Amino acid sequence: MGERRGLNPRVVDSQSTALIHLATSALILYKNDFYLNLYHFYSFFLSSKIHNPLP
């Protein structure tokens, strides 16, 4: 009793790798979504200016 076990380094490594992978993929998805929304905004803005050039 009272024996403490250290964490298995392989388990800790896989957990940190999974966390890094999750954070990286979330950042990539956010960045892609941001650029996609920017593209849609500017394409809508430019098409409205082409069809209605007056301010």
QUIKARA-V91643 format. One record per residue. N is the residue number from 1. SS is DSSP state (helix for helix, strand for strand, loop for the rest). PSI is psi as a letter, one per 40 degrees, with the letter a starting at -180 (none if undefined). BURIAL is + if it has 16 or more other ideal C-beta (glycine too) atoms within 10 Angstrom, else -. Layout:
N/SS/PSI/BURIAL
N/SS/PSI/BURIAL
This chain:
1/loop/i/-
2/loop/e/-
3/loop/h/-
4/loop/h/-
5/loop/i/-
6/loop/i/-
7/loop/i/-
8/loop/h/-
9/helix/d/-
10/helix/d/-
11/helix/d/-
12/helix/d/-
13/helix/d/-
14/helix/d/-
15/helix/d/-
16/helix/d/-
17/helix/d/-
18/helix/d/-
19/helix/d/-
20/helix/d/-
21/helix/d/-
22/helix/d/-
23/helix/d/-
24/helix/d/-
25/helix/d/-
26/helix/d/-
27/helix/d/-
28/helix/d/-
29/helix/d/-
30/helix/d/-
31/helix/d/-
32/helix/d/-
33/helix/d/-
34/helix/d/-
35/helix/d/-
36/helix/d/-
37/helix/d/-
38/helix/d/-
39/helix/d/-
40/helix/d/-
41/helix/d/-
42/helix/d/-
43/helix/d/-
44/helix/d/-
45/helix/d/-
46/helix/d/-
47/helix/d/-
48/helix/d/-
49/helix/d/-
50/helix/d/-
51/helix/d/-
52/loop/g/-
53/loop/e/-
54/loop/i/-
55/loop/none/-
